[in-house]
Amino acid sequence: MSDSSWIRKMFEEGLNLKEKYGHKNVYDFSLGNPILDPPEEFFESLKEISESRIKGIHGYMPNSGFKSTRSKISQKISEQSKSNLNSDDILMTSGAAGAINVILHSILNQGEEVIIFKPFFPEYKFYVDNHGGKSLFCDFEEDFTPSMDGLKSLLSPKTKAIILNSPNNPTGITYSEKIIKEICELASESESKFNSNIFIISDEPYRYLEYENQKQPFIFDLHKNGIIASSFSKDLSIAGERVGFIALGEKLNEKETVIEALNFSNRTLGFVSAPAIGQRLVENSINSIVNISKYKAKRDYFYTELTNYGYKIIKPSGGFYLFPKSPINDIEFTELLKKERILVVPGTGFGAPGYFRISYSVDDSVIKNSLEGFKKAIKKI
Ligand SMILES: Cc1ncc(COP(=O)(O)O)c(C=O)c1O
């Protein structure tokens, strides 16, 4: 608990500030909660489901989820990737968070190592701890891509998995295909050298929140032990409905055993599967997405204003985060911003001291009204 997340800490401090100054007067950029409305197809499907009386649709289903939902997801991935998946390659989970836990529970033996790229989504460390693994953190380059020398030095016979996340939380950057290929090549070399299996877990709930049309490869097209952990939390704006999935490539080693282990873990960790209504909803909205031009507009406006004030930011291409350089120690600067009633999360919480995270998934008015405070804070330095 003492290690617990800075994001929560800031969120809770925010609640105190809001009580003191009123909601409208606190500019809270601490949480990555999707703000856009789900697409129209989602509401139509919700109405249809609520009116339907098909027997058993609210009961248990196979642990891997409804076949019809899994089939729709496998078709979509097959159309977009170089792989040809079928419904058995998909397993429905309670969000991407559930997916990562189910995967780690299935593959990790006590003490095996998982490499996590900094800056990272802070929950990864807890997920690895949950299943007896050991997290190793890989340094990053100036452009927030992983250091390949760092990765080389961390790979060992004990490496069981690498988690990659693109578009990335907290930086918002999308890894290029070249970078992902380099990661895969190093993992494959290490597998040959140590006669091991290294699973590359591609955590990609932000895949479709990408504003520069950067093509994101599918991990199993580049590494046979590649596994996708994803969800509809962000692209359909339904984070509270907890619908995610695991997708396996055609050539995964010992695939049948892995599928059995994933189903066993999904059940015994207590998730069982993803919620039934949620699965029906995503099945009916499979090719829909929130209006991402709204996120893009928020990103462009906020980025332009902050850089005009002197903030140094690598322009993110996806997600809904900005990760500016902190002009002073990030924890101190976060405190300075708090004096302006602005809540952000120090980079320290993401393994990247010297930066801070802004989640711009907020109303435009919050961004606009916070600008004066951002200007004042940097002027004080
Ligand atoms: C990088 C990353 N991975 C996983 C998750 C968990 O998402 P889900 O709601 O699908 O469990 C999040 C949520 O913010 C995230 O940012």
The ligand as a Gaussian input file, in Angstrom:
#p B3LYP/6-31G(d) Opt

LIG

0 1
 C       -1.935000       1.307000     -20.302000
 C       -3.177000       0.794000     -19.716000
 N       -3.351000      -0.534000     -19.650000
 C       -4.464000      -1.075000     -19.114000
 C       -5.450000      -0.273000     -18.607000
 C       -6.661000      -0.926000     -18.023000
 O       -7.721000      -0.748000     -18.886000
 P       -9.106000      -1.544000     -18.753000
 O      -10.138000      -0.555000     -18.368000
 O       -9.345000      -2.092000     -20.101000
 O       -8.897000      -2.596000     -17.737000
 C       -5.319000       1.111000     -18.636000
 C       -6.344000       1.988000     -18.052000
 O       -6.212000       3.165000     -17.903000
 C       -4.150000       1.658000     -19.218000
 O       -3.959000       2.975000     -19.278000

